[in-house]
Amino acid sequence: MIKLVITDMDGTLLSDTKEIHPSFWEVHQQLVERGIIFAVASGRQVYNLEEEFANIKDDTLFIAENGTIVRYKGRDVYINELDKQLLSKVVAKSREVEGIEMVVCGRRSAYVENDDPKLLKEVRKYYHRLEIIEDLTLVEDEIVKIAIYDSIGSEINSAKAFAEFSNNYKVTVSGPEWLDISNMGASKGDAIRRAQEKLGIAKEETMAFGDYLNDYEMLQESGLSYAMKNSHPDLLKVARFVTEYDNNNNGVVETIRKVLLST
């Protein structure tokens, strides 16, 4: 029996225009009525997620910043804080790499140096609390993740440039233009294991949906693991199932209806 349903946001629950299908809210209510916990696991900031799900946030488990913050019923139950010595090294490296901008992700806010309107528009899609500062090495916050926005392409550019950090930290391609650096072992999967233990829910009682490489460990921790029809090819290798519909055709909701709510 499924007790926990987890979905990624971008490319999964959200359409390419960043919209939640209207039918989701009715399906969510049916999950609640059946005692099933709904969770969102995303690279996005926790404040962004809480705003997206403001009307159901008291019933929702939030796994934010690719597993480095877990919040449930308004309380942070897990924080995976980065060593600030890493920040100076990554900032120095970023000065050498063409086509990238850094976002330092803290518990209270996200931080950037560049105030270019086009960059801020992109970053604010995922980070609703955002501060512009002169020097990212001087951030005074609990840092949970460093995000790299790569206008050239994360797989072909920044992933290679920051590979030197992968011996001691987790370097993850989280989207076509995004790369994340976090503590070794930090992932959506790690956060889900911790949440499962806290809630007394087994892997076999967990259903999850994802579309990109930062969802890999999450699907490994789920008994019913679904890669979206529009997924990165490598994610298809770990998922047990593939959704019939993609993210632009309400794939998550339609699968939940068919698998969990049809009887």
C-alpha positions as CSV (number, residue, x, y, z in Angstrom):
1,M,0.0,0.0,0.0
2,I,1.4,3.4,-1.0
3,K,1.7,5.9,1.9
4,L,3.9,8.5,0.3
5,V,3.8,10.1,-3.1
6,I,6.7,12.3,-4.2
7,T,7.1,14.4,-7.3
8,D,9.8,16.5,-8.8
9,M,8.6,19.9,-10.1
10,D,10.3,21.2,-13.3
11,G,9.8,18.8,-16.2
12,T,7.7,16.5,-14.0
13,L,4.6,18.0,-12.2
14,L,5.0,21.3,-14.0
15,S,4.5,21.8,-17.7
16,D,7.1,23.5,-19.8
17,T,5.3,26.8,-19.1
18,K,5.8,26.2,-15.3
19,E,2.1,25.5,-14.6
20,I,0.4,22.9,-12.4
21,H,-2.5,21.3,-14.1
22,P,-5.8,22.3,-12.5
23,S,-6.8,18.7,-11.9
24,F,-3.9,18.2,-9.5
25,W,-5.7,19.9,-6.6
26,E,-8.7,17.4,-6.7
27,V,-6.3,14.5,-6.9
28,H,-4.3,15.9,-3.9
29,Q,-7.5,16.0,-1.9
30,Q,-8.2,12.4,-2.7
31,L,-4.7,11.4,-1.6
32,V,-5.3,13.2,1.7
33,E,-8.6,11.4,2.2
34,R,-6.8,8.1,1.8
35,G,-4.1,9.0,4.3
36,I,-1.4,9.3,1.7
37,I,1.3,12.0,2.3
38,F,2.1,14.2,-0.7
39,A,5.7,15.4,-1.1
40,V,7.5,17.7,-3.5
41,A,11.3,17.1,-4.1
42,S,13.0,19.8,-6.0
43,G,16.1,21.7,-6.6
44,R,14.0,24.8,-5.9
45,Q,14.2,26.9,-2.8
46,V,11.8,25.9,0.0
47,Y,10.2,29.3,0.0
48,N,9.4,28.9,-3.7
49,L,7.8,25.5,-3.0
50,E,5.7,26.8,-0.1
51,E,4.4,29.6,-2.3
52,E,3.5,27.3,-5.1
53,F,1.6,25.0,-2.7
54,A,0.4,27.7,-0.2
55,N,-3.1,26.3,0.1
56,I,-1.9,22.8,1.0
57,K,1.5,23.5,2.6
58,D,0.4,22.2,6.0
59,D,-0.3,18.8,4.4
60,T,2.8,18.7,2.2
61,L,6.3,17.4,2.8
62,F,8.9,19.7,1.2
63,I,12.3,18.4,0.1
64,A,14.1,21.5,-1.3
65,E,17.5,22.4,-2.7
66,N,17.9,18.9,-4.1
67,G,17.6,17.2,-0.7
68,T,19.6,19.6,1.5
69,I,16.5,21.1,3.3
70,V,13.5,19.0,4.5
71,R,10.5,20.9,5.9
72,Y,7.3,19.4,7.2
73,K,4.4,21.2,8.8
74,G,6.4,24.5,9.0
75,R,9.5,23.0,10.7
76,D,12.9,22.2,9.2
77,V,13.5,18.6,10.1
78,Y,16.8,18.3,8.3
79,I,19.5,20.7,7.0
80,N,22.7,19.6,5.2
81,E,25.0,22.6,5.6
82,L,28.1,23.1,3.3
83,D,31.5,23.9,4.6
84,K,32.0,27.6,3.9
85,Q,35.6,27.0,2.8
86,L,34.2,25.4,-0.3
87,L,32.4,28.7,-1.2
88,S,35.7,30.6,-1.7
89,K,37.1,27.9,-3.9
90,V,34.0,27.6,-6.1
91,V,33.7,31.4,-6.4
92,A,37.4,31.6,-7.5
93,K,36.8,28.8,-10.1
94,S,33.6,30.5,-11.4
95,R,35.6,33.6,-12.3
96,E,37.5,31.4,-14.9
97,V,34.5,29.7,-16.6
98,E,32.7,31.3,-19.5
99,G,28.9,31.6,-19.6
100,I,28.1,30.9,-16.0
101,E,26.7,32.7,-12.9
102,M,26.6,31.5,-9.4
103,V,23.7,31.3,-7.0
104,V,24.6,30.7,-3.3
105,C,21.7,28.9,-1.7
106,G,21.3,29.6,2.0
107,R,18.7,28.6,4.6
108,R,17.3,32.1,4.7
109,S,17.8,33.3,1.1
110,A,19.6,32.8,-2.1
111,Y,22.4,35.2,-3.2
112,V,23.8,36.5,-6.5
113,E,26.4,39.1,-7.5
114,N,25.1,39.9,-11.0
115,D,22.1,42.2,-11.2
116,D,21.5,41.6,-14.9
117,P,17.7,41.6,-15.4
118,K,17.7,38.5,-17.7
119,L,19.7,36.5,-15.1
120,L,17.5,37.7,-12.3
121,K,14.3,36.7,-14.2
122,E,15.7,33.2,-14.7
123,V,16.9,32.8,-11.1
124,R,13.7,34.1,-9.6
125,K,11.8,31.2,-11.2
126,Y,13.4,29.0,-8.6
127,Y,14.5,31.3,-5.8
128,H,11.8,33.6,-4.5
129,R,13.9,35.0,-1.7
130,L,16.9,36.4,-3.5
131,E,19.5,39.0,-2.5
132,I,22.1,40.8,-4.7
133,I,25.4,41.3,-2.9
134,E,28.8,42.5,-3.9
135,D,30.8,39.5,-2.9
136,L,29.4,35.9,-2.6
137,T,32.3,34.9,-0.4
138,L,30.9,37.1,2.3
139,V,27.5,35.5,2.6
140,E,26.4,35.1,6.2
141,D,23.9,32.3,6.1
142,E,23.7,28.5,6.5
143,I,24.8,27.5,3.0
144,V,23.1,24.3,1.8
145,K,24.0,24.3,-2.0
146,I,25.8,26.2,-4.7
147,A,23.9,26.4,-8.0
148,I,25.5,27.3,-11.3
149,Y,23.4,28.8,-14.0
150,D,25.1,27.9,-17.3
151,S,23.9,29.6,-20.5
152,I,26.2,27.4,-22.6
153,G,24.8,24.1,-21.1
154,S,25.6,22.4,-17.8
155,E,26.5,18.9,-19.3
156,I,28.9,20.3,-21.9
157,N,30.4,23.2,-20.0
158,S,30.1,23.6,-16.2
159,A,30.0,19.9,-15.3
160,K,33.4,19.6,-16.9
161,A,34.8,22.8,-15.4
162,F,33.7,21.8,-11.8
163,A,34.6,18.1,-12.1
164,E,37.6,18.7,-9.9
165,F,35.3,19.2,-6.9
166,S,33.6,15.8,-7.4
167,N,36.2,13.9,-5.3
168,N,35.0,15.7,-2.1
169,Y,31.6,17.1,-3.0
170,K,28.5,16.1,-5.0
171,V,28.4,17.7,-8.4
172,T,25.1,17.2,-10.1
173,V,23.6,18.2,-13.4
174,S,20.1,19.2,-12.2
175,G,18.8,20.7,-15.5
176,P,19.9,21.6,-19.0
177,E,21.3,24.9,-17.7
178,W,21.9,24.1,-14.0
179,L,24.6,22.4,-12.0
180,D,24.5,21.9,-8.3
181,I,27.3,21.5,-5.8
182,S,26.5,20.1,-2.3
183,N,27.9,17.8,0.3
184,M,28.9,14.3,-0.7
185,G,25.9,12.1,-0.1
186,A,23.4,15.0,-0.3
187,S,20.5,14.1,-2.7
188,K,16.8,13.8,-2.9
189,G,17.3,10.1,-2.2
190,D,19.1,10.8,1.0
191,A,16.4,13.2,2.2
192,I,13.7,10.8,1.3
193,R,15.4,8.0,3.3
194,R,15.4,10.4,6.3
195,A,11.8,11.3,5.8
196,Q,10.8,7.7,5.4
197,E,12.5,6.8,8.7
198,K,10.8,9.8,10.5
199,L,7.4,9.0,9.2
200,G,7.6,5.2,9.5
201,I,7.2,4.6,5.8
202,A,9.0,1.9,3.8
203,K,10.6,2.2,0.4
204,E,7.9,-0.2,-0.9
205,E,5.2,2.2,0.3
206,T,6.7,5.1,-1.6
207,M,5.8,6.3,-5.2
208,A,8.0,8.8,-6.9
209,F,8.2,10.8,-10.2
210,G,11.2,12.5,-11.8
211,D,12.7,13.5,-15.1
212,Y,16.3,14.5,-14.7
213,L,19.6,13.3,-13.3
214,N,19.1,14.9,-9.8
215,D,16.1,12.5,-9.5
216,Y,18.2,9.4,-9.8
217,E,18.7,8.6,-6.1
218,M,15.1,9.5,-5.4
219,L,13.8,6.9,-7.7
220,Q,16.1,4.4,-6.2
221,E,14.5,5.0,-2.8
222,S,11.0,4.4,-4.1
223,G,9.2,1.1,-4.6
224,L,7.0,2.6,-7.4
225,S,9.5,4.7,-9.4
226,Y,8.4,6.5,-12.5
227,A,10.5,8.3,-15.0
228,M,8.5,10.8,-17.0
229,K,8.0,10.1,-20.7
230,N,10.1,13.2,-21.3
231,S,12.9,12.1,-19.0
232,H,16.7,12.3,-19.5
233,P,17.7,9.0,-21.1
234,D,19.9,8.0,-18.2
235,L,17.0,8.2,-15.7
236,L,15.1,5.5,-17.7
237,K,17.8,3.1,-16.6
238,V,16.9,3.3,-12.9
239,A,13.1,3.8,-13.0
240,R,10.8,0.8,-12.8
241,F,8.2,2.4,-15.0
242,V,7.8,5.2,-17.5
243,T,4.7,7.4,-17.5
244,E,2.3,7.2,-20.4
245,Y,2.1,11.0,-20.7
246,D,4.8,13.6,-20.5
247,N,4.9,16.7,-18.2
248,N,2.9,18.8,-20.7
249,N,0.1,16.3,-20.7
250,N,-0.4,15.9,-16.9
251,G,1.7,12.7,-16.7
252,V,2.0,12.7,-12.9
253,V,-1.6,13.3,-12.1
254,E,-2.9,10.8,-14.7
255,T,-0.6,8.1,-13.4
256,I,-1.7,8.7,-9.8
257,R,-5.3,8.4,-10.9
258,K,-4.7,5.2,-12.7
259,V,-2.5,3.5,-10.2
260,L,-3.7,4.7,-6.8
261,L,-7.2,6.2,-7.2
262,S,-9.0,3.9,-9.8
263,T,-10.3,1.5,-7.2
